[in-house]
Amino acid sequence: MDTRQMQTLVAIDDTGSFAAAARIVNLTASAISQQIQALEAELGASLFDRTKRPPQLNAKGDEVVRAARQMLQIMVETRAAISGGRTGGVLGFGAIRTFSTRLVPEAFSRMRDAHPNLSFNLQVGMSETLMSHVASGRLDAAVVADNVGVSPGLVWTPILSEPLMLVAPAALAGATERQLFRRLPFIRYETQVPLARQIETELSDMGVPVREIAVANTMPSVVGCVIAGLGVAVVPKIALLDAPAGGLYVQPFGGARITRRVGLVRRQISSRSDVLDHMRDALRAQAENLGLDALPAEEAATAPA
């Protein structure tokens, strides 16, 4: 595999077709096909399912793409090291939605002093999807919830723990948890993510009577519905950082015993280990700055390679 073949293969994976990849690598579609055919001949294996239109990477193709991404990144970092430059390139980073507006961008800002030549590509998504993108090499790392299984070859390191909060209109300040649920209907967070499932499970286990009035698929919209007086909701503490002062009555959900943990998932073997160590530390430092409980690095969930 030469560099151009690797770049072409990665471009096909990123764009989904030979034609779109051709525009990225500045080649004709015919030249793209010739490169891929030469690569397949060299490897002695077909990398694409050509019964589909456009052709799609098969299992062997996915393996080669992962290797190509890693090799290209190593080459970038090696050139920087030899030339005396500081770590540069693009850090592909994923984050679950609630951490994509404050914590992760502010951690990026903290990284700038140590890595001024580094740029960032932030992808927002669900924990399971982000984890699969880290495993495939599409992302270098991601911030994900801890109640998803750690995929083989990855390691999850805790960053912070945060309480879930019960929020109600400010006019109901002083009411107990059960009083709030009896007096007001519930605003549900509807997304297929661990947090939504955790909230539903906790409500069920507590035997709390719930009368649903609204469903929203973003935390800002859930909080907005509460401020508007529609009902009560359960949200993580980070979702309240930008809420208007005095607009809500907030108390710990379940008597402060219900929390969620969030951590950094990365590949066990990565050419960007130093940068990701710095990113982990920046996330912890910014979590403390935002009033969240940063967790020590002593525990990690690791899947077998």
Contacts in CASP RR format, 6 or more apart in sequence:
PFRMAT RR
TARGET T0000
AUTHOR 0000-0000-0000
METHOD contacts of the structure
MODEL  1
MDTRQMQTLVAIDDTGSFAAAARIVNLTASAISQQIQALEAELGASLFDR
TKRPPQLNAKGDEVVRAARQMLQIMVETRAAISGGRTGGVLGFGAIRTFS
TRLVPEAFSRMRDAHPNLSFNLQVGMSETLMSHVASGRLDAAVVADNVGV
SPGLVWTPILSEPLMLVAPAALAGATERQLFRRLPFIRYETQVPLARQIE
TELSDMGVPVREIAVANTMPSVVGCVIAGLGVAVVPKIALLDAPAGGLYV
QPFGGARITRRVGLVRRQISSRSDVLDHMRDALRAQAENLGLDALPAEEA
ATAPA
1 39 0 8 1.000
1 42 0 8 1.000
1 43 0 8 1.000
1 64 0 8 1.000
1 68 0 8 1.000
1 71 0 8 1.000
3 72 0 8 1.000
3 75 0 8 1.000
4 25 0 8 1.000
4 35 0 8 1.000
5 35 0 8 1.000
5 36 0 8 1.000
5 38 0 8 1.000
5 39 0 8 1.000
5 68 0 8 1.000
6 68 0 8 1.000
6 71 0 8 1.000
6 72 0 8 1.000
7 25 0 8 1.000
7 68 0 8 1.000
7 72 0 8 1.000
8 21 0 8 1.000
8 25 0 8 1.000
8 27 0 8 1.000
8 32 0 8 1.000
8 35 0 8 1.000
8 36 0 8 1.000
9 36 0 8 1.000
9 39 0 8 1.000
9 47 0 8 1.000
9 61 0 8 1.000
9 64 0 8 1.000
9 65 0 8 1.000
9 68 0 8 1.000
10 65 0 8 1.000
10 68 0 8 1.000
10 69 0 8 1.000
10 72 0 8 1.000
11 20 0 8 1.000
11 21 0 8 1.000
11 24 0 8 1.000
11 25 0 8 1.000
12 18 0 8 1.000
12 21 0 8 1.000
12 32 0 8 1.000
12 36 0 8 1.000
12 57 0 8 1.000
13 57 0 8 1.000
13 65 0 8 1.000
13 138 0 8 1.000
14 21 0 8 1.000
14 24 0 8 1.000
14 138 0 8 1.000
15 21 0 8 1.000
15 24 0 8 1.000
16 54 0 8 1.000
16 56 0 8 1.000
17 54 0 8 1.000
18 29 0 8 1.000
18 32 0 8 1.000
18 33 0 8 1.000
18 36 0 8 1.000
18 54 0 8 1.000
18 55 0 8 1.000
19 29 0 8 1.000
19 54 0 8 1.000
21 32 0 8 1.000
22 28 0 8 1.000
22 29 0 8 1.000
22 31 0 8 1.000
22 32 0 8 1.000
25 32 0 8 1.000
27 35 0 8 1.000
36 47 0 8 1.000
36 48 0 8 1.000
39 47 0 8 1.000
39 64 0 8 1.000
40 46 0 8 1.000
40 47 0 8 1.000
43 64 0 8 1.000
45 60 0 8 1.000
46 58 0 8 1.000
46 60 0 8 1.000
47 57 0 8 1.000
47 58 0 8 1.000
47 60 0 8 1.000
47 61 0 8 1.000
47 64 0 8 1.000
48 55 0 8 1.000
48 56 0 8 1.000
48 57 0 8 1.000
48 58 0 8 1.000
48 61 0 8 1.000
49 55 0 8 1.000
49 56 0 8 1.000
49 57 0 8 1.000
49 58 0 8 1.000
57 65 0 8 1.000
62 136 0 8 1.000
65 136 0 8 1.000
65 137 0 8 1.000
66 136 0 8 1.000
66 137 0 8 1.000
69 137 0 8 1.000
69 138 0 8 1.000
70 137 0 8 1.000
70 270 0 8 1.000
70 271 0 8 1.000
73 140 0 8 1.000
73 271 0 8 1.000
73 272 0 8 1.000
74 271 0 8 1.000
76 88 0 8 1.000
76 89 0 8 1.000
77 87 0 8 1.000
77 88 0 8 1.000
77 271 0 8 1.000
77 272 0 8 1.000
80 86 0 8 1.000
80 87 0 8 1.000
80 88 0 8 1.000
80 117 0 8 1.000
85 117 0 8 1.000
86 115 0 8 1.000
86 116 0 8 1.000
86 117 0 8 1.000
87 115 0 8 1.000
87 117 0 8 1.000
87 118 0 8 1.000
87 274 0 8 1.000
87 275 0 8 1.000
88 115 0 8 1.000
88 117 0 8 1.000
88 118 0 8 1.000
88 119 0 8 1.000
89 117 0 8 1.000
89 118 0 8 1.000
89 119 0 8 1.000
90 118 0 8 1.000
90 119 0 8 1.000
90 120 0 8 1.000
90 121 0 8 1.000
91 118 0 8 1.000
91 119 0 8 1.000
91 120 0 8 1.000
91 121 0 8 1.000
91 140 0 8 1.000
91 141 0 8 1.000
91 272 0 8 1.000
91 275 0 8 1.000
91 279 0 8 1.000
92 120 0 8 1.000
92 121 0 8 1.000
92 122 0 8 1.000
92 123 0 8 1.000
92 139 0 8 1.000
92 140 0 8 1.000
92 141 0 8 1.000
93 104 0 8 1.000
93 108 0 8 1.000
93 120 0 8 1.000
93 121 0 8 1.000
93 122 0 8 1.000
93 123 0 8 1.000
93 139 0 8 1.000
93 140 0 8 1.000
93 141 0 8 1.000
93 142 0 8 1.000
93 143 0 8 1.000
93 279 0 8 1.000
94 100 0 8 1.000
94 104 0 8 1.000
94 122 0 8 1.000
94 123 0 8 1.000
94 124 0 8 1.000
94 125 0 8 1.000
94 130 0 8 1.000
94 133 0 8 1.000
94 134 0 8 1.000
94 139 0 8 1.000
94 141 0 8 1.000
94 142 0 8 1.000
94 143 0 8 1.000
95 103 0 8 1.000
95 104 0 8 1.000
95 122 0 8 1.000
95 123 0 8 1.000
95 124 0 8 1.000
95 125 0 8 1.000
95 130 0 8 1.000
95 142 0 8 1.000
95 143 0 8 1.000
96 124 0 8 1.000
96 125 0 8 1.000
96 126 0 8 1.000
96 127 0 8 1.000
96 130 0 8 1.000
96 143 0 8 1.000
96 144 0 8 1.000
96 145 0 8 1.000
96 193 0 8 1.000
96 195 0 8 1.000
96 262 0 8 1.000
97 124 0 8 1.000
97 125 0 8 1.000
97 191 0 8 1.000
97 193 0 8 1.000
97 218 0 8 1.000
97 219 0 8 1.000
98 195 0 8 1.000
98 219 0 8 1.000
98 236 0 8 1.000
98 238 0 8 1.000
98 239 0 8 1.000
99 143 0 8 1.000
99 238 0 8 1.000
99 262 0 8 1.000
100 122 0 8 1.000
100 124 0 8 1.000
101 242 0 8 1.000
102 238 0 8 1.000
102 241 0 8 1.000
102 242 0 8 1.000
102 290 0 8 1.000
103 143 0 8 1.000
103 238 0 8 1.000
103 283 0 8 1.000
103 286 0 8 1.000
103 287 0 8 1.000
103 290 0 8 1.000
103 292 0 8 1.000
104 122 0 8 1.000
104 143 0 8 1.000
104 283 0 8 1.000
105 122 0 8 1.000
106 286 0 8 1.000
106 289 0 8 1.000
106 290 0 8 1.000
107 279 0 8 1.000
107 282 0 8 1.000
107 283 0 8 1.000
107 285 0 8 1.000
107 286 0 8 1.000
108 120 0 8 1.000
108 122 0 8 1.000
108 282 0 8 1.000
110 282 0 8 1.000
110 285 0 8 1.000
110 286 0 8 1.000
111 118 0 8 1.000
111 275 0 8 1.000
111 278 0 8 1.000
111 279 0 8 1.000
111 282 0 8 1.000
112 118 0 8 1.000
114 278 0 8 1.000
115 275 0 8 1.000
115 278 0 8 1.000
118 275 0 8 1.000
123 130 0 8 1.000
123 133 0 8 1.000
123 139 0 8 1.000
123 142 0 8 1.000
126 191 0 8 1.000
126 192 0 8 1.000
126 193 0 8 1.000
127 144 0 8 1.000
127 145 0 8 1.000
127 148 0 8 1.000
127 193 0 8 1.000
127 194 0 8 1.000
128 148 0 8 1.000
130 139 0 8 1.000
130 142 0 8 1.000
130 143 0 8 1.000
130 144 0 8 1.000
130 265 0 8 1.000
131 142 0 8 1.000
131 144 0 8 1.000
131 148 0 8 1.000
131 149 0 8 1.000
131 150 0 8 1.000
131 151 0 8 1.000
131 154 0 8 1.000
131 265 0 8 1.000
132 151 0 8 1.000
133 139 0 8 1.000
133 142 0 8 1.000
134 140 0 8 1.000
134 141 0 8 1.000
134 142 0 8 1.000
134 154 0 8 1.000
134 265 0 8 1.000
134 266 0 8 1.000
134 267 0 8 1.000
135 151 0 8 1.000
135 152 0 8 1.000
135 153 0 8 1.000
135 154 0 8 1.000
135 267 0 8 1.000
137 267 0 8 1.000
140 266 0 8 1.000
140 270 0 8 1.000
140 272 0 8 1.000
140 275 0 8 1.000
140 276 0 8 1.000
141 264 0 8 1.000
141 265 0 8 1.000
141 266 0 8 1.000
141 270 0 8 1.000
141 272 0 8 1.000
141 276 0 8 1.000
141 279 0 8 1.000
142 264 0 8 1.000
142 265 0 8 1.000
143 159 0 8 1.000
143 262 0 8 1.000
143 263 0 8 1.000
143 264 0 8 1.000
143 265 0 8 1.000
143 283 0 8 1.000
144 156 0 8 1.000
144 262 0 8 1.000
144 263 0 8 1.000
144 265 0 8 1.000
145 193 0 8 1.000
145 194 0 8 1.000
145 195 0 8 1.000
145 260 0 8 1.000
145 261 0 8 1.000
145 262 0 8 1.000
145 263 0 8 1.000
146 156 0 8 1.000
146 158 0 8 1.000
146 260 0 8 1.000
146 261 0 8 1.000
146 262 0 8 1.000
146 263 0 8 1.000
146 301 0 8 1.000
147 194 0 8 1.000
147 197 0 8 1.000
147 198 0 8 1.000
147 260 0 8 1.000
148 194 0 8 1.000
149 301 0 8 1.000
149 303 0 8 1.000
150 156 0 8 1.000
150 265 0 8 1.000
150 301 0 8 1.000
150 302 0 8 1.000
150 303 0 8 1.000
151 303 0 8 1.000
152 303 0 8 1.000
152 304 0 8 1.000
152 305 0 8 1.000
153 267 0 8 1.000
153 268 0 8 1.000
153 269 0 8 1.000
153 302 0 8 1.000
153 303 0 8 1.000
153 304 0 8 1.000
153 305 0 8 1.000
154 265 0 8 1.000
154 266 0 8 1.000
154 267 0 8 1.000
154 268 0 8 1.000
154 302 0 8 1.000
154 303 0 8 1.000
155 265 0 8 1.000
155 266 0 8 1.000
155 267 0 8 1.000
155 268 0 8 1.000
155 300 0 8 1.000
155 301 0 8 1.000
155 302 0 8 1.000
155 303 0 8 1.000
156 263 0 8 1.000
156 264 0 8 1.000
156 265 0 8 1.000
156 300 0 8 1.000
156 301 0 8 1.000
156 302 0 8 1.000
157 263 0 8 1.000
157 264 0 8 1.000
157 265 0 8 1.000
157 266 0 8 1.000
157 280 0 8 1.000
157 297 0 8 1.000
157 300 0 8 1.000
158 261 0 8 1.000
158 262 0 8 1.000
158 263 0 8 1.000
158 295 0 8 1.000
158 296 0 8 1.000
158 297 0 8 1.000
158 299 0 8 1.000
158 300 0 8 1.000
159 262 0 8 1.000
159 263 0 8 1.000
159 264 0 8 1.000
159 280 0 8 1.000
159 283 0 8 1.000
159 284 0 8 1.000
159 287 0 8 1.000
159 294 0 8 1.000
159 295 0 8 1.000
160 261 0 8 1.000
160 262 0 8 1.000
160 263 0 8 1.000
160 283 0 8 1.000
160 284 0 8 1.000
160 287 0 8 1.000
160 292 0 8 1.000
160 293 0 8 1.000
160 294 0 8 1.000
160 295 0 8 1.000
161 259 0 8 1.000
161 260 0 8 1.000
161 261 0 8 1.000
161 262 0 8 1.000
161 292 0 8 1.000
161 293 0 8 1.000
161 295 0 8 1.000
162 236 0 8 1.000
162 237 0 8 1.000
162 238 0 8 1.000
162 259 0 8 1.000
162 260 0 8 1.000
162 262 0 8 1.000
162 292 0 8 1.000
162 293 0 8 1.000
163 236 0 8 1.000
163 237 0 8 1.000
163 252 0 8 1.000
163 253 0 8 1.000
163 256 0 8 1.000
163 258 0 8 1.000
163 259 0 8 1.000
164 198 0 8 1.000
164 199 0 8 1.000
164 202 0 8 1.000
164 234 0 8 1.000
164 235 0 8 1.000
164 236 0 8 1.000
164 237 0 8 1.000
164 252 0 8 1.000
164 253 0 8 1.000
164 254 0 8 1.000
164 258 0 8 1.000
164 259 0 8 1.000
164 260 0 8 1.000
165 234 0 8 1.000
165 235 0 8 1.000
165 236 0 8 1.000
165 237 0 8 1.000
165 240 0 8 1.000
165 250 0 8 1.000
165 251 0 8 1.000
165 252 0 8 1.000
165 253 0 8 1.000
166 177 0 8 1.000
166 180 0 8 1.000
166 232 0 8 1.000
166 233 0 8 1.000
166 234 0 8 1.000
166 250 0 8 1.000
166 251 0 8 1.000
166 252 0 8 1.000
166 253 0 8 1.000
166 254 0 8 1.000
167 223 0 8 1.000
167 226 0 8 1.000
167 232 0 8 1.000
167 233 0 8 1.000
167 234 0 8 1.000
167 235 0 8 1.000
167 240 0 8 1.000
167 248 0 8 1.000
167 249 0 8 1.000
167 250 0 8 1.000
168 175 0 8 1.000
168 180 0 8 1.000
168 184 0 8 1.000
168 226 0 8 1.000
168 231 0 8 1.000
168 232 0 8 1.000
168 248 0 8 1.000
168 249 0 8 1.000
168 250 0 8 1.000
169 184 0 8 1.000
169 226 0 8 1.000
169 227 0 8 1.000
169 229 0 8 1.000
169 231 0 8 1.000
169 247 0 8 1.000
169 248 0 8 1.000
169 249 0 8 1.000
170 246 0 8 1.000
170 247 0 8 1.000
170 248 0 8 1.000
170 249 0 8 1.000
171 249 0 8 1.000
172 180 0 8 1.000
172 183 0 8 1.000
172 184 0 8 1.000
172 249 0 8 1.000
173 249 0 8 1.000
174 249 0 8 1.000
175 183 0 8 1.000
175 249 0 8 1.000
177 208 0 8 1.000
177 251 0 8 1.000
177 253 0 8 1.000
177 254 0 8 1.000
177 255 0 8 1.000
178 208 0 8 1.000
180 232 0 8 1.000
181 208 0 8 1.000
181 209 0 8 1.000
181 210 0 8 1.000
181 232 0 8 1.000
182 209 0 8 1.000
184 231 0 8 1.000
184 232 0 8 1.000
185 210 0 8 1.000
185 211 0 8 1.000
185 212 0 8 1.000
185 213 0 8 1.000
185 214 0 8 1.000
185 230 0 8 1.000
185 231 0 8 1.000
185 232 0 8 1.000
186 210 0 8 1.000
186 211 0 8 1.000
186 212 0 8 1.000
186 213 0 8 1.000
186 231 0 8 1.000
186 232 0 8 1.000
186 233 0 8 1.000
187 212 0 8 1.000
187 213 0 8 1.000
187 214 0 8 1.000
187 215 0 8 1.000
187 216 0 8 1.000
187 222 0 8 1.000
187 225 0 8 1.000
187 226 0 8 1.000
187 230 0 8 1.000
187 231 0 8 1.000
187 232 0 8 1.000
187 233 0 8 1.000
188 196 0 8 1.000
188 199 0 8 1.000
188 200 0 8 1.000
188 212 0 8 1.000
188 214 0 8 1.000
188 215 0 8 1.000
188 216 0 8 1.000
188 233 0 8 1.000
189 195 0 8 1.000
189 196 0 8 1.000
189 199 0 8 1.000
189 215 0 8 1.000
189 216 0 8 1.000
189 217 0 8 1.000
189 219 0 8 1.000
189 222 0 8 1.000
189 233 0 8 1.000
189 234 0 8 1.000
189 235 0 8 1.000
190 196 0 8 1.000
190 215 0 8 1.000
190 216 0 8 1.000
190 217 0 8 1.000
191 217 0 8 1.000
194 260 0 8 1.000
195 236 0 8 1.000
195 260 0 8 1.000
198 260 0 8 1.000
199 234 0 8 1.000
202 234 0 8 1.000
202 253 0 8 1.000
202 254 0 8 1.000
202 258 0 8 1.000
203 210 0 8 1.000
203 234 0 8 1.000
206 254 0 8 1.000
213 230 0 8 1.000
213 231 0 8 1.000
214 225 0 8 1.000
214 230 0 8 1.000
214 231 0 8 1.000
216 222 0 8 1.000
216 225 0 8 1.000
219 235 0 8 1.000
219 236 0 8 1.000
219 239 0 8 1.000
220 239 0 8 1.000
220 242 0 8 1.000
222 233 0 8 1.000
222 235 0 8 1.000
222 239 0 8 1.000
223 233 0 8 1.000
223 235 0 8 1.000
223 239 0 8 1.000
223 240 0 8 1.000
223 243 0 8 1.000
223 248 0 8 1.000
225 231 0 8 1.000
225 233 0 8 1.000
226 232 0 8 1.000
226 233 0 8 1.000
226 248 0 8 1.000
227 243 0 8 1.000
227 244 0 8 1.000
227 247 0 8 1.000
227 248 0 8 1.000
234 253 0 8 1.000
236 260 0 8 1.000
237 292 0 8 1.000
238 290 0 8 1.000
238 292 0 8 1.000
240 248 0 8 1.000
240 250 0 8 1.000
241 290 0 8 1.000
252 258 0 8 1.000
261 295 0 8 1.000
263 283 0 8 1.000
264 276 0 8 1.000
264 279 0 8 1.000
264 280 0 8 1.000
264 283 0 8 1.000
266 276 0 8 1.000
268 302 0 8 1.000
268 305 0 8 1.000
270 276 0 8 1.000
280 297 0 8 1.000
284 294 0 8 1.000
284 295 0 8 1.000
285 294 0 8 1.000
287 293 0 8 1.000
287 294 0 8 1.000
288 294 0 8 1.000
END
